[in-house]
Amino acid sequence: MRGKYFQVVFAIFEWYVPVIFALGLIIIPLSPQAWRYMFIIGGITAIPLWAARTILPESPRWLAVRGKYDEAKAVMTSIEKHVESDIHKKLPSPLILSLQPFTSQLSVKEVFKGRNGKLTAFWLPIYFLSFFGWYFFITALPSILVTRGFTIIHSLEYGLASGIGAAALALPPVFTIDTKIGRRGTMIIVLS
């Protein structure tokens, strides 16, 4: 499920672009200084995210790998209680597969070695260029179109249309990434 949840987060991330352009279409025409309100709105929307970071529990696995077993157990107990209240019954006792504590011997260097290194060398530029290109497109598009003679409203409308198109392409993987199509098939379809 991790791949699907990552894709859901990515799809949500993609939908912020058309929302921003739509807000711009509403706010920018209000006055010549209205663009400043966009920054205020961005700051206000960051407040719930900051608050969420303070109340979200740390990953029990991350805590356990770092030897913080009591904290990991407390988080797991909290999760189990939440699940039990949702399903209205007690969870079965977990099977103990190993009494040996797990400690990770891996480091970031592993990403650059052997087969992992080849995959990293292949995917890193793609991710970097796609996000850099998308960010440049989002931030520079209105200015580029205005210098070409478009009004700011027309440039925001074009940005809204292209943002909706890109965000729509982020939705199919949410429904296909954990099916028979798989991650590879989903990637090929979306990138085609």
Secondary structure as the mmCIF struct_conf table of DSSP 4:
data_model
#
loop_
_struct_conf.conf_type_id
_struct_conf.id
_struct_conf.beg_label_comp_id
_struct_conf.beg_label_asym_id
_struct_conf.beg_label_seq_id
_struct_conf.end_label_comp_id
_struct_conf.end_label_asym_id
_struct_conf.end_label_seq_id
HELX_RH_AL_P HELX_RH_AL_P1 ARG A 2 ILE A 27
HELX_RH_3T_P HELX_RH_3T_P1 ILE A 28 LEU A 30
TURN_TY1_P TURN_TY1_P1 PRO A 32 ALA A 34
HELX_RH_AL_P HELX_RH_AL_P2 TRP A 35 ILE A 55
BEND BEND1 LEU A 56 LEU A 56
HELX_LH_PP_P HELX_LH_PP_P1 PRO A 57 SER A 59
HELX_RH_AL_P HELX_RH_AL_P3 PRO A 60 VAL A 65
TURN_TY1_P TURN_TY1_P2 ARG A 66 GLY A 67
HELX_RH_AL_P HELX_RH_AL_P4 TYR A 69 ILE A 87
TURN_TY1_P TURN_TY1_P3 HIS A 88 HIS A 88
BEND BEND2 LYS A 89 LYS A 89
HELX_LH_PP_P HELX_LH_PP_P2 LYS A 90 LEU A 95
BEND BEND3 LEU A 99 GLN A 100
HELX_LH_PP_P HELX_LH_PP_P3 PRO A 101 PHE A 102
HELX_RH_3T_P HELX_RH_3T_P2 VAL A 108 PHE A 112
BEND BEND4 LYS A 113 LYS A 113
HELX_RH_AL_P HELX_RH_AL_P5 GLY A 114 THR A 147
TURN_TY1_P TURN_TY1_P4 ARG A 148 GLY A 149
HELX_RH_AL_P HELX_RH_AL_P6 ILE A 152 LEU A 169
TURN_TY1_P TURN_TY1_P5 ALA A 170 ALA A 170
BEND BEND5 LEU A 171 LEU A 171
HELX_RH_AL_P HELX_RH_AL_P7 PRO A 172 THR A 176
TURN_TY1_P TURN_TY1_P6 ILE A 177 ASP A 178
BEND BEND6 THR A 179 THR A 179
TURN_TY1_P TURN_TY1_P7 LYS A 180 ILE A 181
HELX_RH_AL_P HELX_RH_AL_P8 GLY A 182 LEU A 191
#
